[in-house]
Amino acid sequence: MPFSVSWHTLLDELGELADGAELITPLSHNRFRITDVQEHRIVIARDESGDRRPLQRDQFETLYQRIQDSTGGFDLDRLPPDADPYPAVLSLHPRFEIDEDRSVIVEQETATDTQLVSDDSGDDTDRVEPESLEVYSDALLLVDALERHDVSELSELETDELVNLYTLCSDVQRNANEFRTDVADVLLDRLHHDQPVHGQYGSVQRTSRRNRSLRDEQTVLEQLEAAGIDRERVTTVDSSKVDEALDVTELSESAVYEIDESEYVRKAGVDESVKESRLQGLKDRLAASEEEETDDLRREIEALEDRIDDLTSFSTGTQLQN
């Protein structure tokens, strides 16, 4: 399929995006919003600073070609530091998906998930429980729903049951990602570089990523001219042109780039057998136990489900009051 077809499909998906929809970058986990969609570029704004930035069509095409040329997905660690939003936006296309466990973006034959985080519609505002962990409550509901329905044949489920499953999966994904980021911030202070730390279900390790930003334009031009590079070759101080110039000189990166390194946590492995054994043990205990604590857990799940039903149900004959 030519890129032009995929590009216009992506533009169509962006056109259907809710106002205020928020995305998250897969490596740095920065949040941003789409502010404008044009034929040759997509404009985004970072949530933290509000800075606007255009994402160019030709850069999306380059990423698309890299994915096409890769086996098993394109490695996100190969992206330039400032290209993190591109795969997040591309994942809105129904056939592209980010696999954060393997740190790749892949093309699928069926519809996929996205890096969409939330929108400002306010639909889930009343569900916030400030005194509890949100991912815990939603995970309990999801487990209960999965146990009550045969999800091996999704086509056999009623529409409202599918809506409930989809909503709970979305909530768990969003809240779990936010919680994972909080956990990673704490882990950074406890991990040594390139030394995996193991837990019961898997292991993590600390690694680093180099970030580059061009020095001020005058400094860059003076350094390149001193190395014999004509000013016209890099008049716009475009990073790709500067890199081409560096390839044919002995000038160091640090002469024209501000370079810093950031630390982040990356999952290094998962022990699926331990997870499966633990989960089966929990199921067996819940099914066999008649202790009061088990009854309390069941009542908690039922109470949470009743609350969700009350908050999300509505009557088609009811009018909203201004």
Residue, then its C-alpha position, 0 to 999 in steps of 0.5 A: m500500500p503506498f504511503s499516500v493512502s496511509w497518510h490520508t487514512l491517518l488524516d481522516e482518523l485525526g479529523e475524528l479525534a475529540d477536541g482536547a484529545e491527549l496523546i503520550t510519547p512512547l519513550s519519554h512519556n510526554r503528553f501532547r495534543i493535536t492542534d491543527v491537521q493540514e495536508h502536509r503537516i500535523v501541528i502539536a502542542r506539548d502539555e507541559s510547556g504549551d509549545r507548538r511544533p509541526l510534524q512534517r508529512d515527509q518525516f512520517e513517510t520516512l518512519y513508514q518506510r522504516i517500518q516497512d523495511s523492518t522485520g518484526g517492527f521498527d526499533l523506537d530507540r533508533l529514533p532521533p530524540d526529538a522524533d518521539p511524537y511521530p510514532a505516537v501520532l502514527s499509532l492513531h492509524p488503525r493498522f499501526e501499533i506501538d509495542e512498548d514491551r519490545s520498544v517497537i512500532v509495527e504494522q498489523e493487518t487488523a485494527t490496533d490500540t493507540q497512544l491516545v490517553s484521554d480527552d476533555s469531555g469530562d465523561d469519567t470525572d465523577r469516577v475519580e476516587p481520590e482516596s484509592l488507586e484508580v488502576y486497582s478499582d478498574a482492574l478489579l472490575l475488569v477481572d470480575a467482568l472477564e470471569r463472568h463472560d466467555v471472552s473467547e468468542l467476543s462476537e457472541l457477547e451483547t453490545d452492552e457487555l462489549v462496551n463495558l469490557y472496552t471501557l474497563c480495558s481503556d481505563v486500566q490501560r490509561n491508569a496503569n501507564e500513569f502508575r508505571t511512570d510513577v513507579a519508574d521515577v522511584l526505581l531510577d534512584r535504585l537501579h545501577h546502569d546496565q545491571p538488571v534487577h529481578g523481581q518475582y514476575g520479571s526484571v528491569q534495568r536502567t539505561s540511558r538515551r542521548n538527547r541533542s539540541l543545536r546550539d544557537e544559530q550563530t555558533v553553529l554557522e561559525q563552527l561550520e565555516a571554520a571547518g570549511i563548510d559553506r554557510e549556504r549548505v546549512t543556512t536553516v541550521d537543519s539538523s539533518k544538513v548539519d549531520e551531513a556536514l559533520d560526516v565530511t569534517e573532523l568537527s565534533e558533535s559537541a561543537v554544534y550540539e548541546i548534548d545531555e543524557s537522560e535515564y529511564v527504566r525499561k522492562a528487560g524480561v517477563d516470567e509468564s509462567v510465574k504470573e500464570s501460576r500466581l493468577q491461577g492460585l488466586k482464582d482457586r483460593l477465591a473459588a474455594s474459600e468461604e472466609e469472611e475476607t473473600d466475601d468482603l472482596r466479592r462485596e467490594i467488586e459488586a459495590l464498585e460495579d454498581r457504582i459504575d452502572d449508576l455513573t455510566s447508565f442513562s435514559t434515552g428519554t432524559q434531557l440534559q439540563n443547562 
